[in-house]
């Protein structure tokens, strides 16, 4: 059995699914989703993979009890350092025959993932395409929305009719929640203007489309220097699919954005070089986060 703890929003759950899908494919284990974190999510986030033809099922009550529990994390820098050391020891230790809880040791790709075998519980975010590279095409098919509503289908036809640039503006809890704002932080309008200009290079006179979780702010505050169509009234799944259909995509520091870019076809992707807000949280392994060819702005 390969169990994966699902948490966060749609983009995070996609990363978690993709890592679990890859490990299940390699080991032959059944993929099972632990939804307990979502059931207790303080922001009210729920299981978001329902519209997709994913290969996995929710765990039954008590089915995951044979996995080791999640280790308690002490407070302060000593607690964080000790927790990291313990996670690294667990990641590098030889695997026995019993169930394993493999907790993501750091933000970038963990090579120990490739040696996991047997019953494994994946505990983390897994934000690197390297985790699921062997099953990339299967993941692409399973995380592509199979249908669109009438309004989304109308926008999809316009996107397909000529050169198009899609922009994702992520705000929501990036501005509402002080803790999340300190970790991530909404990108400034200057980044969005620069990103769409870079994305549009070589496309002649493209049509611009903006997708966001804060359409009122975008309508009132965002000047891109070009006219754009602001998508409203669509589901998050439809926004992600439409952004992926654009010829070029300018994304935010968001896993939702990342998936829209990765699921899309050939075309330029412009991403923010600064994925986290604080300098100390910058990842030194951007090659693990951003696939080759993406333009950083």
Beta strands, then each sheet from edge to edge (+ up, - down):
strand 1: 2-5
strand 2: 31-34
strand 3: 57-58
strand 4: 100-103
strand 5: 120-123
strand 6: 164-169
strand 7: 207-212
strand 8: 229-230
strand 9: 248-250
strand 10: 269-271
strand 11: 295-296
sheet 1: 3+ 2+ 1+ 5+ 4+
sheet 2: 8+ 7+ 6+ 9+ 10+ 11+
end
